[in-house]
């Protein structure tokens, strides 16, 4: 499920973009949920960081302009994907500071919109991991995963910001995805770590940034871990 927030003070424009999204979703067989707002303040009041994936907003709005809205959302979820729309190209340079994925000039064609959205989805799928926890699906940025732990019949994702997200997925199924990335290493049967968040280590255990957890290094893996760690740090 992809969840969209659309924000524009022009309701006809909102309906047109919502129609574009539904057409694109039907073509690509993707389930979507669309929330429409005519006010940036209303978006902030109802925004849920883990339930929304993409914001598409106008830049010029009466109560809160799109740039202010984008920066406010960034403070709640830094990895958010934002697409700006405007009737003018004049704001493109200012919009760059908000790190949008795209900037579309109105009126926008379905072809231009669907091409941009398709490219964004390729990026999202390559660098996020979808995790089902409770009744929610989380799309976790790969680079934000600090370490993963198998414990009490659950697999827990520990994120760089200190959040912990538990899932019933097995560590074995997750490692097939994570170990394809050079930053990840499995030092123990119950753990997969992201090398960029290693604080310090010795021959027996690893300390991770922003975590009190000490991760054991399985017997015989200390040499391989050190080689992998220094190779990764050197490549960085």
PyMOL commands that set and color helices and strands:
alter all, ss='L'
color gray80, all
select helices_A, chain A and resi 11-28+40-46+66-76+92-96+110-127+142-144+171-178+195-197+222-235
alter helices_A, ss='H'
color red, helices_A
select strands_A, chain A and resi 2-7+32-37+54-58+81-86+102-105+128-133+136-141+145-151+154-159+164-167+184-188+191-194+198-201+205-208+214-216
alter strands_A, ss='S'
color yellow, strands_A
deselect
rebuild
show_as cartoon
